[in-house]
Amino acid sequence: TILRLKAPSTLTMRWLLARLSRFRLLGDGMEVQLTSAWMDVDKVDFHHEPFDCAVLLGKGDFPEDWESVQLFAEWLIPVCAPGAAADGPWALERLQQAELLHPTPDRRDWRRWLQATGLTDDIPLKGGQVFDTLELGMVAAARGYGVSIGDLVMVAEDVAQGRLALPWPSAVASGDSYYLVWPKARRGQVRYQRLRDYLLAEVAAMQLPDVVHLL
């Protein structure tokens, strides 16, 4: 049995790929065929796209004929190369001098984080390198090109293994979450439920960095 799954590119690289590899090793004959897609706004059209299910970032307002389950909320947090935070969390001056890396062209992730931390007036948003995915921002940060915004769940393993560091350990809720969605009318609902239960168990088992959470 093959389930065709659509998912955002950064989530695929940072979280989903490893877990689907382990899911395959459970050996119950169910395979998930993953298509990673760059989406400015996460969406799927089950009538015209060749997918059985999807993981989407959003507010949870999906069509009534879809099943949906929240996997985890998005918490935005600055990330940098491990060496850049070897002496512990940064002072404000250090953040002001840092090169900001923007994972979205509209700079919305840094804007949300600065508003929630009360630093909007202290840190200018103009300038800095601009990318089109969280993944590219995090890769550039890990290589020492500046400080980017990452997602707490997606950077957890990199932080634990010393590939990324958290220069300012305050995580800000973006208001969005990652959801697994699929059409209610499709046959074999038990397949989707198996994938749902597996992914929820993976989320529950994660060890997240110790940070301050700001709504």
C-alpha positions in Angstrom: 0.0 0.0 0.0 1.4 3.4 -1.0 0.2 6.7 0.6 1.2 9.7 -1.5 2.1 12.6 0.8 2.7 16.3 0.0 4.7 18.3 2.5 6.6 21.6 2.8 10.3 21.5 1.9 11.8 22.6 5.2 9.6 20.3 7.2 10.6 17.5 4.9 14.4 18.0 5.3 14.4 18.9 9.0 11.8 16.5 10.5 9.7 14.3 8.2 12.2 12.5 6.1 13.9 10.7 9.0 10.6 9.7 10.5 9.1 8.3 7.4 12.3 6.2 6.9 11.7 4.7 10.3 8.0 4.3 9.5 8.9 2.2 6.5 11.1 0.0 8.7 8.1 -1.0 10.8 7.6 -3.5 8.1 3.8 -3.6 7.9 3.8 -3.2 4.1 2.7 0.4 4.1 4.9 2.9 2.2 4.6 6.7 2.2 5.7 8.3 -1.1 6.8 11.8 -0.1 6.7 14.8 -2.4 8.5 17.8 -1.0 7.1 21.1 -2.4 8.0 24.7 -1.9 4.8 26.6 -1.1 4.5 30.2 -0.3 1.2 29.4 1.3 0.7 25.8 2.2 -2.1 24.2 0.3 -3.2 21.0 -1.5 -6.0 20.2 -4.0 -7.0 16.6 -3.5 -9.2 16.7 -6.7 -6.4 17.8 -9.1 -3.1 16.9 -7.4 -1.9 13.3 -7.1 -1.8 13.1 -3.3 -3.7 11.1 -0.7 -2.7 13.3 2.2 -0.6 16.3 3.1 1.2 18.1 5.9 0.3 21.8 5.8 1.3 24.8 7.9 -1.8 26.9 8.7 -4.5 27.9 11.2 -6.5 24.7 11.0 -9.4 26.2 9.0 -9.6 23.3 6.4 -12.6 22.2 4.3 -15.3 20.2 6.0 -14.7 17.1 3.9 -11.1 16.8 5.2 -9.9 15.0 8.3 -7.1 17.0 10.1 -4.9 16.5 13.1 -2.5 19.1 14.6 1.0 17.7 14.8 2.8 20.6 16.4 2.6 24.4 16.7 5.2 26.6 15.0 7.5 28.4 17.5 9.9 30.8 16.0 13.4 31.2 17.5 16.7 32.7 16.3 19.4 30.2 15.3 23.1 30.7 14.6 26.3 28.7 14.2 27.4 26.8 17.4 30.6 28.8 17.7 28.7 32.1 17.7 26.9 31.3 20.9 29.7 29.3 22.7 29.7 31.9 25.5 26.0 31.6 26.1 23.0 33.8 25.2 23.7 37.1 23.5 23.3 40.6 24.8 21.1 43.0 22.9 24.2 44.7 21.4 25.3 41.5 19.8 21.9 40.9 18.2 21.9 44.5 16.9 25.3 43.9 15.2 24.4 40.5 13.8 23.6 39.9 10.1 19.9 39.0 10.1 19.0 36.1 7.7 15.4 36.3 6.5 13.8 32.9 5.5 10.9 34.7 3.8 11.1 37.7 1.3 8.6 39.7 3.3 10.7 39.2 6.5 7.5 38.2 8.4 9.2 35.7 10.7 11.7 38.1 12.2 8.9 40.7 12.4 6.7 38.4 14.4 9.6 37.4 16.7 10.7 41.0 17.4 7.1 42.2 18.1 6.5 39.4 20.7 9.9 40.0 22.4 9.4 43.8 22.4 12.6 44.4 20.4 11.0 45.9 17.3 12.4 49.3 18.0 15.9 48.0 18.8 16.5 45.7 15.8 16.2 47.1 12.2 14.6 44.7 9.8 16.0 46.3 6.6 19.2 44.8 5.1 20.3 41.2 5.7 20.2 38.3 3.3 16.8 37.1 2.1 15.9 33.4 1.3 12.7 31.7 0.3 12.7 28.9 2.9 13.4 28.3 6.5 15.7 25.6 5.5 18.0 27.9 3.5 18.1 30.4 6.3 19.0 27.7 8.8 21.8 26.3 6.6 23.3 29.8 6.1 23.1 30.4 9.9 24.8 27.0 10.6 27.6 28.0 8.3 28.2 31.2 10.1 26.7 33.8 7.8 24.4 35.4 10.4 21.4 34.6 12.6 18.2 33.3 11.1 14.8 32.4 12.4 14.1 28.7 12.8 11.2 26.5 14.1 11.8 25.1 17.6 10.7 21.5 16.7 12.7 21.5 13.5 15.9 22.7 15.0 15.7 20.6 18.2 17.9 17.7 16.9 20.4 20.1 15.4 20.8 22.0 18.6 21.1 18.8 20.7 23.8 17.5 18.4 25.7 20.8 18.2 25.0 21.8 14.6 23.0 24.9 15.5 22.8 27.1 18.6 20.1 29.4 20.1 21.6 32.9 20.7 18.4 34.3 22.2 16.4 31.4 23.9 13.0 32.9 23.5 10.5 31.1 21.3 7.5 33.0 19.9 4.3 31.3 18.8 3.6 32.2 15.1 -0.1 31.3 15.4 0.3 28.6 12.8 0.7 24.8 13.3 1.6 21.8 11.1 -1.4 19.6 10.4 -1.8 16.2 8.7 -4.8 16.3 6.5 -6.6 13.9 4.2 -10.0 13.6 2.5 -12.8 11.9 4.6 -14.2 10.2 1.5 -11.1 8.2 0.5 -11.1 4.5 1.0 -8.8 2.9 3.6 -9.2 5.4 6.3 -7.2 3.1 8.7 -4.1 3.8 6.7 -4.3 7.5 7.3 -5.0 6.9 11.0 -1.8 4.7 11.3 0.3 7.4 9.8 -1.4 10.0 12.1 -0.8 7.9 15.2 2.8 7.3 14.3 3.6 11.0 13.6 1.8 12.0 16.9 3.9 9.5 18.8 7.1 10.9 17.2 6.1 14.5 18.3 5.4 13.3 21.8 8.8 11.6 22.1 10.8 14.7 21.1 13.2 16.4 23.5 12.9 20.2 22.9 15.5 22.8 23.9 14.9 24.6 27.2 13.6 28.0 26.1 11.2 30.7 27.2 7.9 30.4 25.3 6.2 33.7 24.4 2.7 33.8 22.9 
